[in-house]
Amino acid sequence: MIIPVCLIQSEWPPTLGRGDPKFDEVLESVQEHGILQPLTINLKWHVLDGNHRLAVAKFLKIEEVPVRVWTGNQFIE
């Protein structure tokens, strides 16, 4: 499923960005290959897995990202 980045909420600090080693690693990968693994979000649109990918998407001004939704007992892809 593809959804707009603006709908997704993250609990990570807003300062996550350049200079953070993991951020820089994910940034390089996304620039080269795109977002290969969907973010995992819950039914309230909060990130469960993929905070770095979301931060990179926002940094690169990517408007939509792939997600899978965890309902509490199953994934919706």
PQR file of N, CA, C, O and H, with PARSE charges and radii, in Angstrom:
ATOM      1  N   MET A   1       0.852  -1.160   0.000 -0.4000 1.5000
ATOM      2  CA  MET A   1       0.000   0.000   0.000 -0.0000 2.0000
ATOM      3  C   MET A   1       0.910   1.239   0.000  0.5500 1.7000
ATOM      4  O   MET A   1       1.925   1.265   0.696 -0.5500 1.4000
ATOM      5  N   ILE A   2       0.552   2.233  -0.761 -0.4000 1.5000
ATOM      6  CA  ILE A   2       1.305   3.484  -0.842 -0.0000 2.0000
ATOM      7  C   ILE A   2       0.437   4.590  -0.239  0.5500 1.7000
ATOM      8  O   ILE A   2      -0.727   4.748  -0.607 -0.5500 1.4000
ATOM      9  H   ILE A   2      -0.272   2.211  -1.326  0.4000 1.0000
ATOM     10  N   ILE A   3       1.022   5.360   0.699 -0.4000 1.5000
ATOM     11  CA  ILE A   3       0.261   6.462   1.286 -0.0000 2.0000
ATOM     12  C   ILE A   3       1.133   7.729   1.352  0.5500 1.7000
ATOM     13  O   ILE A   3       2.360   7.642   1.301 -0.5500 1.4000
ATOM     14  H   ILE A   3       1.967   5.232   0.998  0.4000 1.0000
ATOM     15  N   PRO A   4       0.495   8.897   1.464 -0.5600 1.5000
ATOM     16  CA  PRO A   4       1.248  10.146   1.572  0.2800 2.0000
ATOM     17  C   PRO A   4       2.047  10.222   2.876  0.5500 1.7000
ATOM     18  O   PRO A   4       1.560   9.846   3.942 -0.5500 1.4000
ATOM     19  N   VAL A   5       3.263  10.709   2.770 -0.4000 1.5000
ATOM     20  CA  VAL A   5       4.132  10.872   3.938 -0.0000 2.0000
ATOM     21  C   VAL A   5       3.479  11.766   4.982  0.5500 1.7000
ATOM     22  O   VAL A   5       3.643  11.539   6.181 -0.5500 1.4000
ATOM     23  H   VAL A   5       3.659  11.015   1.905  0.4000 1.0000
ATOM     24  N   CYS A   6       2.745  12.773   4.543 -0.4000 1.5000
ATOM     25  CA  CYS A   6       2.157  13.737   5.476 -0.0000 2.0000
ATOM     26  C   CYS A   6       1.135  13.110   6.436  0.5500 1.7000
ATOM     27  O   CYS A   6       0.808  13.715   7.457 -0.5500 1.4000
ATOM     28  H   CYS A   6       2.611  12.957   3.569  0.4000 1.0000
ATOM     29  N   LEU A   7       0.634  11.926   6.133 -0.4000 1.5000
ATOM     30  CA  LEU A   7      -0.334  11.261   7.016 -0.0000 2.0000
ATOM     31  C   LEU A   7       0.328  10.463   8.136  0.5500 1.7000
ATOM     32  O   LEU A   7      -0.324  10.114   9.120 -0.5500 1.4000
ATOM     33  H   LEU A   7       0.899  11.434   5.304  0.4000 1.0000
ATOM     34  N   ILE A   8       1.620  10.176   7.988 -0.4000 1.5000
ATOM     35  CA  ILE A   8       2.308   9.287   8.918 -0.0000 2.0000
ATOM     36  C   ILE A   8       2.903  10.086  10.069  0.5500 1.7000
ATOM     37  O   ILE A   8       3.509  11.138   9.866 -0.5500 1.4000
ATOM     38  H   ILE A   8       2.149  10.460   7.189  0.4000 1.0000
ATOM     39  N   GLN A   9       2.717   9.566  11.289 -0.4000 1.5000
ATOM     40  CA  GLN A   9       3.234  10.221  12.484 -0.0000 2.0000
ATOM     41  C   GLN A   9       4.376   9.394  13.072  0.5500 1.7000
ATOM     42  O   GLN A   9       4.355   8.164  13.035 -0.5500 1.4000
ATOM     43  H   GLN A   9       2.225   8.711  11.453  0.4000 1.0000
ATOM     44  N   SER A  10       5.373  10.097  13.617 -0.4000 1.5000
ATOM     45  CA  SER A  10       6.531   9.430  14.197 -0.0000 2.0000
ATOM     46  C   SER A  10       6.798   9.980  15.582  0.5500 1.7000
ATOM     47  O   SER A  10       6.632  11.174  15.829 -0.5500 1.4000
ATOM     48  H   SER A  10       5.390  11.097  13.647  0.4000 1.0000
ATOM     49  N   GLU A  11       7.212   9.107  16.482 -0.4000 1.5000
ATOM     50  CA  GLU A  11       7.565   9.511  17.838 -0.0000 2.0000
ATOM     51  C   GLU A  11       9.030   9.925  17.939  0.5500 1.7000
ATOM     52  O   GLU A  11       9.472  10.386  18.992 -0.5500 1.4000
ATOM     53  H   GLU A  11       7.347   8.137  16.281  0.4000 1.0000
ATOM     54  N   TRP A  12       9.787   9.763  16.852 -0.4000 1.5000
ATOM     55  CA  TRP A  12      11.211  10.100  16.879 -0.0000 2.0000
ATOM     56  C   TRP A  12      11.393  11.600  16.983  0.5500 1.7000
ATOM     57  O   TRP A  12      10.531  12.373  16.566 -0.5500 1.4000
ATOM     58  H   TRP A  12       9.428   9.389  15.997  0.4000 1.0000
ATOM     59  N   PRO A  13      12.531  12.009  17.547 -0.5600 1.5000
ATOM     60  CA  PRO A  13      12.792  13.450  17.655  0.2800 2.0000
ATOM     61  C   PRO A  13      12.865  14.103  16.283  0.5500 1.7000
ATOM     62  O   PRO A  13      13.384  13.508  15.338 -0.5500 1.4000
ATOM     63  N   PRO A  14      12.355  15.309  16.169 -0.5600 1.5000
ATOM     64  CA  PRO A  14      12.367  15.992  14.869  0.2800 2.0000
ATOM     65  C   PRO A  14      13.772  16.344  14.396  0.5500 1.7000
ATOM     66  O   PRO A  14      13.949  16.733  13.241 -0.5500 1.4000
ATOM     67  N   THR A  15      14.775  16.216  15.266 -0.4000 1.5000
ATOM     68  CA  THR A  15      16.140  16.573  14.894 -0.0000 2.0000
ATOM     69  C   THR A  15      16.870  15.429  14.204  0.5500 1.7000
ATOM     70  O   THR A  15      18.023  15.588  13.801 -0.5500 1.4000
ATOM     71  H   THR A  15      14.631  15.901  16.203  0.4000 1.0000
ATOM     72  N   LEU A  16      16.211  14.268  14.059 -0.4000 1.5000
ATOM     73  CA  LEU A  16      16.852  13.143  13.382 -0.0000 2.0000
ATOM     74  C   LEU A  16      17.178  13.562  11.964  0.5500 1.7000
ATOM     75  O   LEU A  16      16.283  13.935  11.205 -0.5500 1.4000
ATOM     76  H   LEU A  16      15.275  14.139  14.387  0.4000 1.0000
ATOM     77  N   GLY A  17      18.444  13.507  11.598 -0.4000 1.5000
ATOM     78  CA  GLY A  17      18.815  13.919  10.254 -0.0000 2.0000
ATOM     79  C   GLY A  17      20.291  13.766  10.000  0.5500 1.7000
ATOM     80  O   GLY A  17      20.960  12.942  10.623 -0.5500 1.4000
ATOM     81  H   GLY A  17      19.171  13.204  12.214  0.4000 1.0000
ATOM     82  N   ARG A  18      20.799  14.565   9.078 -0.4000 1.5000
ATOM     83  CA  ARG A  18      22.200  14.488   8.657 -0.0000 2.0000
ATOM     84  C   ARG A  18      23.110  14.497   9.873  0.5500 1.7000
ATOM     85  O   ARG A  18      22.894  15.245  10.827 -0.5500 1.4000
ATOM     86  H   ARG A  18      20.256  15.234   8.572  0.4000 1.0000
ATOM     87  N   GLY A  19      24.128  13.653   9.819 -0.4000 1.5000
ATOM     88  CA  GLY A  19      25.067  13.541  10.925 -0.0000 2.0000
ATOM     89  C   GLY A  19      24.786  12.325  11.798  0.5500 1.7000
ATOM     90  O   GLY A  19      25.688  11.811  12.459 -0.5500 1.4000
ATOM     91  H   GLY A  19      24.303  13.046   9.044  0.4000 1.0000
ATOM     92  N   ASP A  20      23.537  11.864  11.802 -0.4000 1.5000
ATOM     93  CA  ASP A  20      23.195  10.623  12.505 -0.0000 2.0000
ATOM     94  C   ASP A  20      23.654   9.481  11.614  0.5500 1.7000
ATOM     95  O   ASP A  20      23.217   9.390  10.467 -0.5500 1.4000
ATOM     96  H   ASP A  20      22.804  12.281  11.265  0.4000 1.0000
ATOM     97  N   PRO A  21      24.535   8.596  12.115 -0.5600 1.5000
ATOM     98  CA  PRO A  21      25.088   7.553  11.243  0.2800 2.0000
ATOM     99  C   PRO A  21      24.031   6.677  10.563  0.5500 1.7000
ATOM    100  O   PRO A  21      24.164   6.369   9.378 -0.5500 1.4000
ATOM    101  N   LYS A  22      23.006   6.279  11.273 -0.4000 1.5000
ATOM    102  CA  LYS A  22      21.964   5.429  10.681 -0.0000 2.0000
ATOM    103  C   LYS A  22      21.187   6.208   9.618  0.5500 1.7000
ATOM    104  O   LYS A  22      20.884   5.676   8.550 -0.5500 1.4000
ATOM    105  H   LYS A  22      22.897   6.529  12.235  0.4000 1.0000
ATOM    106  N   PHE A  23      20.869   7.463   9.914 -0.4000 1.5000
ATOM    107  CA  PHE A  23      20.167   8.309   8.952 -0.0000 2.0000
ATOM    108  C   PHE A  23      20.971   8.409   7.657  0.5500 1.7000
ATOM    109  O   PHE A  23      20.431   8.228   6.566 -0.5500 1.4000
ATOM    110  H   PHE A  23      21.115   7.895  10.782  0.4000 1.0000
ATOM    111  N   ASP A  24      22.266   8.699   7.789 -0.4000 1.5000
ATOM    112  CA  ASP A  24      23.113   8.853   6.605 -0.0000 2.0000
ATOM    113  C   ASP A  24      23.196   7.559   5.800  0.5500 1.7000
ATOM    114  O   ASP A  24      23.223   7.588   4.570 -0.5500 1.4000
ATOM    115  H   ASP A  24      22.705   8.846   8.675  0.4000 1.0000
ATOM    116  N   GLU A  25      23.238   6.417   6.502 -0.4000 1.5000
ATOM    117  CA  GLU A  25      23.279   5.117   5.825 -0.0000 2.0000
ATOM    118  C   GLU A  25      21.990   4.874   5.035  0.5500 1.7000
ATOM    119  O   GLU A  25      22.026   4.438   3.885 -0.5500 1.4000
ATOM    120  H   GLU A  25      23.216   6.393   7.501  0.4000 1.0000
ATOM    121  N   VAL A  26      20.853   5.164   5.671 -0.4000 1.5000
ATOM    122  CA  VAL A  26      19.561   4.971   5.002 -0.0000 2.0000
ATOM    123  C   VAL A  26      19.401   5.977   3.865  0.5500 1.7000
ATOM    124  O   VAL A  26      18.863   5.637   2.812 -0.5500 1.4000
ATOM    125  H   VAL A  26      20.823   5.518   6.606  0.4000 1.0000
ATOM    126  N   LEU A  27      19.858   7.203   4.067 -0.4000 1.5000
ATOM    127  CA  LEU A  27      19.789   8.232   3.025 -0.0000 2.0000
ATOM    128  C   LEU A  27      20.516   7.767   1.764  0.5500 1.7000
ATOM    129  O   LEU A  27      19.988   7.869   0.657 -0.5500 1.4000
ATOM    130  H   LEU A  27      20.294   7.479   4.923  0.4000 1.0000
ATOM    131  N   GLU A  28      21.716   7.265   1.944 -0.4000 1.5000
ATOM    132  CA  GLU A  28      22.490   6.797   0.795 -0.0000 2.0000
ATOM    133  C   GLU A  28      21.771   5.659   0.071  0.5500 1.7000
ATOM    134  O   GLU A  28      21.729   5.623  -1.159 -0.5500 1.4000
ATOM    135  H   GLU A  28      22.145   7.182   2.844  0.4000 1.0000
ATOM    136  N   SER A  29      21.209   4.732   0.845 -0.4000 1.5000
ATOM    137  CA  SER A  29      20.499   3.590   0.255 -0.0000 2.0000
ATOM    138  C   SER A  29      19.257   4.047  -0.511  0.5500 1.7000
ATOM    139  O   SER A  29      19.011   3.588  -1.627 -0.5500 1.4000
ATOM    140  H   SER A  29      21.244   4.761   1.844  0.4000 1.0000
ATOM    141  N   VAL A  30      18.481   4.942   0.081 -0.4000 1.5000
ATOM    142  CA  VAL A  30      17.246   5.414  -0.564 -0.0000 2.0000
ATOM    143  C   VAL A  30      17.576   6.213  -1.826  0.5500 1.7000
ATOM    144  O   VAL A  30      16.874   6.105  -2.831 -0.5500 1.4000
ATOM    145  H   VAL A  30      18.681   5.315   0.987  0.4000 1.0000
ATOM    146  N   GLN A  31      18.628   7.000  -1.776 -0.4000 1.5000
ATOM    147  CA  GLN A  31      19.011   7.748  -2.968 -0.0000 2.0000
ATOM    148  C   GLN A  31      19.416   6.813  -4.102  0.5500 1.7000
ATOM    149  O   GLN A  31      19.173   7.105  -5.273 -0.5500 1.4000
ATOM    150  H   GLN A  31      19.198   7.087  -0.959  0.4000 1.0000
ATOM    151  N   GLU A  32      20.029   5.696  -3.751 -0.4000 1.5000
ATOM    152  CA  GLU A  32      20.496   4.766  -4.768 -0.0000 2.0000
ATOM    153  C   GLU A  32      19.411   3.803  -5.247  0.5500 1.7000
ATOM    154  O   GLU A  32      19.325   3.500  -6.437 -0.5500 1.4000
ATOM    155  H   GLU A  32      20.226   5.459  -2.800  0.4000 1.0000
ATOM    156  N   HIS A  33      18.576   3.318  -4.307 -0.4000 1.5000
ATOM    157  CA  HIS A  33      17.636   2.243  -4.634 -0.0000 2.0000
ATOM    158  C   HIS A  33      16.162   2.580  -4.409  0.5500 1.7000
ATOM    159  O   HIS A  33      15.293   1.825  -4.846 -0.5500 1.4000
ATOM    160  H   HIS A  33      18.646   3.564  -3.340  0.4000 1.0000
ATOM    161  N   GLY A  34      15.863   3.679  -3.748 -0.4000 1.5000
ATOM    162  CA  GLY A  34      14.490   3.970  -3.339 -0.0000 2.0000
ATOM    163  C   GLY A  34      14.177   3.265  -2.024  0.5500 1.7000
ATOM    164  O   GLY A  34      15.049   2.614  -1.447 -0.5500 1.4000
ATOM    165  H   GLY A  34      16.569   4.292  -3.393  0.4000 1.0000
ATOM    166  N   ILE A  35      12.970   3.386  -1.558 -0.4000 1.5000
ATOM    167  CA  ILE A  35      12.554   2.713  -0.317 -0.0000 2.0000
ATOM    168  C   ILE A  35      12.127   1.303  -0.689  0.5500 1.7000
ATOM    169  O   ILE A  35      11.079   1.096  -1.301 -0.5500 1.4000
ATOM    170  H   ILE A  35      12.262   3.914  -2.026  0.4000 1.0000
ATOM    171  N   LEU A  36      12.955   0.340  -0.311 -0.4000 1.5000
ATOM    172  CA  LEU A  36      12.728  -1.049  -0.704 -0.0000 2.0000
ATOM    173  C   LEU A  36      11.814  -1.793   0.262  0.5500 1.7000
ATOM    174  O   LEU A  36      11.049  -2.665  -0.151 -0.5500 1.4000
ATOM    175  H   LEU A  36      13.806   0.508   0.186  0.4000 1.0000
ATOM    176  N   GLN A  37      11.890  -1.454   1.541 -0.4000 1.5000
ATOM    177  CA  GLN A  37      11.092  -2.146   2.554 -0.0000 2.0000
ATOM    178  C   GLN A  37      10.005  -1.195   3.057  0.5500 1.7000
ATOM    179  O   GLN A  37      10.318  -0.086   3.489 -0.5500 1.4000
ATOM    180  H   GLN A  37      12.511  -0.746   1.876  0.4000 1.0000
ATOM    181  N   PRO A  38       8.742  -1.605   3.012 -0.5600 1.5000
ATOM    182  CA  PRO A  38       7.666  -0.732   3.485  0.2800 2.0000
ATOM    183  C   PRO A  38       7.817  -0.384   4.969  0.5500 1.7000
ATOM    184  O   PRO A  38       8.322  -1.184   5.756 -0.5500 1.4000
ATOM    185  N   LEU A  39       7.377   0.812   5.334 -0.4000 1.5000
ATOM    186  CA  LEU A  39       7.289   1.183   6.738 -0.0000 2.0000
ATOM    187  C   LEU A  39       6.150   0.386   7.357  0.5500 1.7000
ATOM    188  O   LEU A  39       5.180   0.064   6.670 -0.5500 1.4000
ATOM    189  H   LEU A  39       6.967   1.462   4.694  0.4000 1.0000
ATOM    190  N   THR A  40       6.249   0.066   8.624 -0.4000 1.5000
ATOM    191  CA  THR A  40       5.146  -0.577   9.336 -0.0000 2.0000
ATOM    192  C   THR A  40       4.498   0.483  10.208  0.5500 1.7000
ATOM    193  O   THR A  40       5.163   1.125  11.022 -0.5500 1.4000
ATOM    194  H   THR A  40       7.037   0.328   9.181  0.4000 1.0000
ATOM    195  N   ILE A  41       3.194   0.662  10.033 -0.4000 1.5000
ATOM    196  CA  ILE A  41       2.443   1.639  10.830 -0.0000 2.0000
ATOM    197  C   ILE A  41       1.260   0.940  11.480  0.5500 1.7000
ATOM    198  O   ILE A  41       0.867  -0.153  11.075 -0.5500 1.4000
ATOM    199  H   ILE A  41       2.654   0.141   9.372  0.4000 1.0000
ATOM    200  N   ASN A  42       0.692   1.598  12.510 -0.4000 1.5000
ATOM    201  CA  ASN A  42      -0.502   1.037  13.136 -0.0000 2.0000
ATOM    202  C   ASN A  42      -1.742   1.740  12.579  0.5500 1.7000
ATOM    203  O   ASN A  42      -1.643   2.567  11.673 -0.5500 1.4000
ATOM    204  H   ASN A  42       1.012   2.487  12.839  0.4000 1.0000
ATOM    205  N   LEU A  43      -2.887   1.408  13.121 -0.4000 1.5000
ATOM    206  CA  LEU A  43      -4.147   1.966  12.612 -0.0000 2.0000
ATOM    207  C   LEU A  43      -4.294   3.454  12.896  0.5500 1.7000
ATOM    208  O   LEU A  43      -5.161   4.111  12.320 -0.5500 1.4000
ATOM    209  H   LEU A  43      -2.968   0.736  13.858  0.4000 1.0000
ATOM    210  N   LYS A  44      -3.447   4.000  13.790 -0.4000 1.5000
ATOM    211  CA  LYS A  44      -3.469   5.441  14.073 -0.0000 2.0000
ATOM    212  C   LYS A  44      -2.398   6.175  13.272  0.5500 1.7000
ATOM    213  O   LYS A  44      -2.118   7.345  13.534 -0.5500 1.4000
ATOM    214  H   LYS A  44      -2.742   3.466  14.259  0.4000 1.0000
ATOM    215  N   TRP A  45      -1.793   5.484  12.288 -0.4000 1.5000
ATOM    216  CA  TRP A  45      -0.800   6.052  11.381 -0.0000 2.0000
ATOM    217  C   TRP A  45       0.526   6.362  12.072  0.5500 1.7000
ATOM    218  O   TRP A  45       1.303   7.170  11.563 -0.5500 1.4000
ATOM    219  H   TRP A  45      -2.021   4.534  12.075  0.4000 1.0000
ATOM    220  N   HIS A  46       0.806   5.737  13.228 -0.4000 1.5000
ATOM    221  CA  HIS A  46       2.090   5.907  13.904 -0.0000 2.0000
ATOM    222  C   HIS A  46       3.076   4.849  13.408  0.5500 1.7000
ATOM    223  O   HIS A  46       2.707   3.694  13.199 -0.5500 1.4000
ATOM    224  H   HIS A  46       0.175   5.081  13.641  0.4000 1.0000
ATOM    225  N   VAL A  47       4.325   5.254  13.222 -0.4000 1.5000
ATOM    226  CA  VAL A  47       5.362   4.334  12.755 -0.0000 2.0000
ATOM    227  C   VAL A  47       5.720   3.337  13.849  0.5500 1.7000
ATOM    228  O   VAL A  47       6.036   3.724  14.974 -0.5500 1.4000
ATOM    229  H   VAL A  47       4.625   6.192  13.391  0.4000 1.0000
ATOM    230  N   LEU A  48       5.668   2.056  13.512 -0.4000 1.5000
ATOM    231  CA  LEU A  48       6.130   0.989  14.402 -0.0000 2.0000
ATOM    232  C   LEU A  48       7.528   0.546  13.991  0.5500 1.7000
ATOM    233  O   LEU A  48       8.337   0.164  14.837 -0.5500 1.4000
ATOM    234  H   LEU A  48       5.412   1.742  12.598  0.4000 1.0000
ATOM    235  N   ASP A  49       7.809   0.597  12.705 -0.4000 1.5000
ATOM    236  CA  ASP A  49       9.119   0.237  12.171 -0.0000 2.0000
ATOM    237  C   ASP A  49       9.359   1.070  10.916  0.5500 1.7000
ATOM    238  O   ASP A  49       8.539   1.068   9.998 -0.5500 1.4000
ATOM    239  H   ASP A  49       7.152   0.907  12.018  0.4000 1.0000
ATOM    240  N   GLY A  50      10.482   1.781  10.879 -0.4000 1.5000
ATOM    241  CA  GLY A  50      10.809   2.565   9.690 -0.0000 2.0000
ATOM    242  C   GLY A  50      10.975   4.051   9.950  0.5500 1.7000
ATOM    243  O   GLY A  50      10.819   4.860   9.035 -0.5500 1.4000
ATOM    244  H   GLY A  50      11.148   1.783  11.625  0.4000 1.0000
ATOM    245  N   ASN A  51      11.291   4.426  11.196 -0.4000 1.5000
ATOM    246  CA  ASN A  51      11.447   5.851  11.503 -0.0000 2.0000
ATOM    247  C   ASN A  51      12.556   6.513  10.679  0.5500 1.7000
ATOM    248  O   ASN A  51      12.402   7.650  10.235 -0.5500 1.4000
ATOM    249  H   ASN A  51      11.417   3.769  11.939  0.4000 1.0000
ATOM    250  N   HIS A  52      13.659   5.814  10.478 -0.4000 1.5000
ATOM    251  CA  HIS A  52      14.735   6.385   9.665 -0.0000 2.0000
ATOM    252  C   HIS A  52      14.294   6.538   8.207  0.5500 1.7000
ATOM    253  O   HIS A  52      14.594   7.546   7.567 -0.5500 1.4000
ATOM    254  H   HIS A  52      13.784   4.890  10.839  0.4000 1.0000
ATOM    255  N   ARG A  53      13.584   5.536   7.688 -0.4000 1.5000
ATOM    256  CA  ARG A  53      13.094   5.633   6.301 -0.0000 2.0000
ATOM    257  C   ARG A  53      12.129   6.808   6.157  0.5500 1.7000
ATOM    258  O   ARG A  53      12.153   7.514   5.149 -0.5500 1.4000
ATOM    259  H   ARG A  53      13.341   4.717   8.207  0.4000 1.0000
ATOM    260  N   LEU A  54      11.285   7.013   7.157 -0.4000 1.5000
ATOM    261  CA  LEU A  54      10.349   8.145   7.111 -0.0000 2.0000
ATOM    262  C   LEU A  54      11.111   9.463   7.165  0.5500 1.7000
ATOM    263  O   LEU A  54      10.804  10.383   6.407 -0.5500 1.4000
ATOM    264  H   LEU A  54      11.265   6.439   7.975  0.4000 1.0000
ATOM    265  N   ALA A  55      12.104   9.570   8.055 -0.4000 1.5000
ATOM    266  CA  ALA A  55      12.886  10.800   8.165 -0.0000 2.0000
ATOM    267  C   ALA A  55      13.610  11.104   6.856  0.5500 1.7000
ATOM    268  O   ALA A  55      13.670  12.256   6.425 -0.5500 1.4000
ATOM    269  H   ALA A  55      12.353   8.823   8.671  0.4000 1.0000
ATOM    270  N   VAL A  56      14.157  10.067   6.228 -0.4000 1.5000
ATOM    271  CA  VAL A  56      14.843  10.243   4.940 -0.0000 2.0000
ATOM    272  C   VAL A  56      13.846  10.663   3.863  0.5500 1.7000
ATOM    273  O   VAL A  56      14.141  11.542   3.053 -0.5500 1.4000
ATOM    274  H   VAL A  56      14.107   9.132   6.577  0.4000 1.0000
ATOM    275  N   ALA A  57      12.675  10.044   3.851 -0.4000 1.5000
ATOM    276  CA  ALA A  57      11.652  10.411   2.859 -0.0000 2.0000
ATOM    277  C   ALA A  57      11.281  11.890   3.002  0.5500 1.7000
ATOM    278  O   ALA A  57      11.146  12.600   2.006 -0.5500 1.4000
ATOM    279  H   ALA A  57      12.435   9.330   4.509  0.4000 1.0000
ATOM    280  N   LYS A  58      11.120  12.343   4.233 -0.4000 1.5000
ATOM    281  CA  LYS A  58      10.801  13.763   4.455 -0.0000 2.0000
ATOM    282  C   LYS A  58      11.962  14.644   4.016  0.5500 1.7000
ATOM    283  O   LYS A  58      11.752  15.680   3.385 -0.5500 1.4000
ATOM    284  H   LYS A  58      11.230  11.766   5.043  0.4000 1.0000
ATOM    285  N   PHE A  59      13.179  14.241   4.344 -0.4000 1.5000
ATOM    286  CA  PHE A  59      14.373  15.004   3.971 -0.0000 2.0000
ATOM    287  C   PHE A  59      14.477  15.140   2.455  0.5500 1.7000
ATOM    288  O   PHE A  59      14.811  16.209   1.945 -0.5500 1.4000
ATOM    289  H   PHE A  59      13.350  13.399   4.856  0.4000 1.0000
ATOM    290  N   LEU A  60      14.192  14.066   1.745 -0.4000 1.5000
ATOM    291  CA  LEU A  60      14.274  14.057   0.282 -0.0000 2.0000
ATOM    292  C   LEU A  60      12.998  14.569  -0.390  0.5500 1.7000
ATOM    293  O   LEU A  60      12.905  14.608  -1.617 -0.5500 1.4000
ATOM    294  H   LEU A  60      13.920  13.197   2.160  0.4000 1.0000
ATOM    295  N   LYS A  61      12.025  14.957   0.422 -0.4000 1.5000
ATOM    296  CA  LYS A  61      10.738  15.471  -0.073 -0.0000 2.0000
ATOM    297  C   LYS A  61      10.006  14.442  -0.942  0.5500 1.7000
ATOM    298  O   LYS A  61       9.370  14.784  -1.940 -0.5500 1.4000
ATOM    299  H   LYS A  61      12.101  14.925   1.419  0.4000 1.0000
ATOM    300  N   ILE A  62      10.116  13.169  -0.531 -0.4000 1.5000
ATOM    301  CA  ILE A  62       9.358  12.097  -1.179 -0.0000 2.0000
ATOM    302  C   ILE A  62       7.927  12.206  -0.676  0.5500 1.7000
ATOM    303  O   ILE A  62       7.707  12.230   0.535 -0.5500 1.4000
ATOM    304  H   ILE A  62      10.632  12.891   0.279  0.4000 1.0000
ATOM    305  N   GLU A  63       6.968  12.271  -1.556 -0.4000 1.5000
ATOM    306  CA  GLU A  63       5.583  12.533  -1.160 -0.0000 2.0000
ATOM    307  C   GLU A  63       4.824  11.298  -0.700  0.5500 1.7000
ATOM    308  O   GLU A  63       3.934  11.405   0.143 -0.5500 1.4000
ATOM    309  H   GLU A  63       7.146  12.251  -2.539  0.4000 1.0000
ATOM    310  N   GLU A  64       5.159  10.119  -1.239 -0.4000 1.5000
ATOM    311  CA  GLU A  64       4.452   8.890  -0.883 -0.0000 2.0000
ATOM    312  C   GLU A  64       5.457   7.777  -0.607  0.5500 1.7000
ATOM    313  O   GLU A  64       6.512   7.697  -1.236 -0.5500 1.4000
ATOM    314  H   GLU A  64       5.883  10.032  -1.924  0.4000 1.0000
ATOM    315  N   VAL A  65       5.103   6.921   0.348 -0.4000 1.5000
ATOM    316  CA  VAL A  65       5.974   5.799   0.713 -0.0000 2.0000
ATOM    317  C   VAL A  65       5.149   4.522   0.828  0.5500 1.7000
ATOM    318  O   VAL A  65       3.948   4.572   1.092 -0.5500 1.4000
ATOM    319  H   VAL A  65       4.245   6.986   0.859  0.4000 1.0000
ATOM    320  N   PRO A  66       5.808   3.367   0.627 -0.5600 1.5000
ATOM    321  CA  PRO A  66       5.108   2.095   0.832  0.2800 2.0000
ATOM    322  C   PRO A  66       4.980   1.799   2.325  0.5500 1.7000
ATOM    323  O   PRO A  66       5.911   2.023   3.098 -0.5500 1.4000
ATOM    324  N   VAL A  67       3.822   1.297   2.711 -0.4000 1.5000
ATOM    325  CA  VAL A  67       3.584   0.928   4.105 -0.0000 2.0000
ATOM    326  C   VAL A  67       2.853  -0.397   4.175  0.5500 1.7000
ATOM    327  O   VAL A  67       2.237  -0.848   3.210 -0.5500 1.4000
ATOM    328  H   VAL A  67       3.066   1.114   2.083  0.4000 1.0000
ATOM    329  N   ARG A  68       2.939  -1.000   5.335 -0.4000 1.5000
ATOM    330  CA  ARG A  68       2.047  -2.101   5.681 -0.0000 2.0000
ATOM    331  C   ARG A  68       1.496  -1.743   7.049  0.5500 1.7000
ATOM    332  O   ARG A  68       2.212  -1.209   7.896 -0.5500 1.4000
ATOM    333  H   ARG A  68       3.440  -0.633   6.119  0.4000 1.0000
ATOM    334  N   VAL A  69       0.235  -2.034   7.259 -0.4000 1.5000
ATOM    335  CA  VAL A  69      -0.466  -1.627   8.475 -0.0000 2.0000
ATOM    336  C   VAL A  69      -0.636  -2.833   9.391  0.5500 1.7000
ATOM    337  O   VAL A  69      -1.144  -3.877   8.983 -0.5500 1.4000
ATOM    338  H   VAL A  69      -0.347  -2.468   6.571  0.4000 1.0000
ATOM    339  N   TRP A  70      -0.201  -2.668  10.636 -0.4000 1.5000
ATOM    340  CA  TRP A  70      -0.378  -3.702  11.655 -0.0000 2.0000
ATOM    341  C   TRP A  70      -1.675  -3.398  12.402  0.5500 1.7000
ATOM    342  O   TRP A  70      -1.794  -2.351  13.038 -0.5500 1.4000
ATOM    343  H   TRP A  70       0.211  -1.819  10.968  0.4000 1.0000
ATOM    344  N   THR A  71      -2.646  -4.309  12.326 -0.4000 1.5000
ATOM    345  CA  THR A  71      -3.951  -4.089  12.949 -0.0000 2.0000
ATOM    346  C   THR A  71      -3.984  -4.553  14.402  0.5500 1.7000
ATOM    347  O   THR A  71      -4.956  -4.303  15.116 -0.5500 1.4000
ATOM    348  H   THR A  71      -2.549  -5.159  11.809  0.4000 1.0000
ATOM    349  N   GLY A  72      -2.947  -5.214  14.827 -0.4000 1.5000
ATOM    350  CA  GLY A  72      -2.926  -5.773  16.176 -0.0000 2.0000
ATOM    351  C   GLY A  72      -2.844  -7.279  16.129  0.5500 1.7000
ATOM    352  O   GLY A  72      -2.376  -7.916  17.073 -0.5500 1.4000
ATOM    353  H   GLY A  72      -2.158  -5.417  14.247  0.4000 1.0000
ATOM    354  N   ASN A  73      -3.306  -7.857  15.013 -0.4000 1.5000
ATOM    355  CA  ASN A  73      -3.203  -9.307  14.855 -0.0000 2.0000
ATOM    356  C   ASN A  73      -2.881  -9.746  13.429  0.5500 1.7000
ATOM    357  O   ASN A  73      -2.703 -10.935  13.167 -0.5500 1.4000
ATOM    358  H   ASN A  73      -3.686  -7.339  14.246  0.4000 1.0000
ATOM    359  N   GLN A  74      -2.807  -8.787  12.512 -0.4000 1.5000
ATOM    360  CA  GLN A  74      -2.435  -9.111  11.130 -0.0000 2.0000
ATOM    361  C   GLN A  74      -1.946  -7.866  10.404  0.5500 1.7000
ATOM    362  O   GLN A  74      -2.178  -6.739  10.841 -0.5500 1.4000
ATOM    363  H   GLN A  74      -2.951  -7.820  12.725  0.4000 1.0000
ATOM    364  N   PHE A  75      -1.264  -8.096   9.286 -0.4000 1.5000
ATOM    365  CA  PHE A  75      -0.803  -6.998   8.445 -0.0000 2.0000
ATOM    366  C   PHE A  75      -1.752  -6.793   7.287  0.5500 1.7000
ATOM    367  O   PHE A  75      -2.294  -7.746   6.727 -0.5500 1.4000
ATOM    368  H   PHE A  75      -1.075  -9.011   8.931  0.4000 1.0000
ATOM    369  N   ILE A  76      -1.946  -5.527   6.935 -0.4000 1.5000
ATOM    370  CA  ILE A  76      -2.659  -5.151   5.715 -0.0000 2.0000
ATOM    371  C   ILE A  76      -1.591  -4.560   4.806  0.5500 1.7000
ATOM    372  O   ILE A  76      -0.936  -3.580   5.159 -0.5500 1.4000
ATOM    373  H   ILE A  76      -1.506  -4.753   7.390  0.4000 1.0000
ATOM    374  N   GLU A  77      -1.423  -5.157   3.644 -0.4000 1.5000
ATOM    375  CA  GLU A  77      -0.360  -4.710   2.729 -0.0000 2.0000
ATOM    376  C   GLU A  77      -0.940  -3.867   1.616  0.5500 1.7000
ATOM    377  O   GLU A  77      -0.203  -3.400   0.747 -0.5500 1.4000
ATOM    378  H   GLU A  77      -1.955  -5.953   3.357  0.4000 1.0000
TER
END
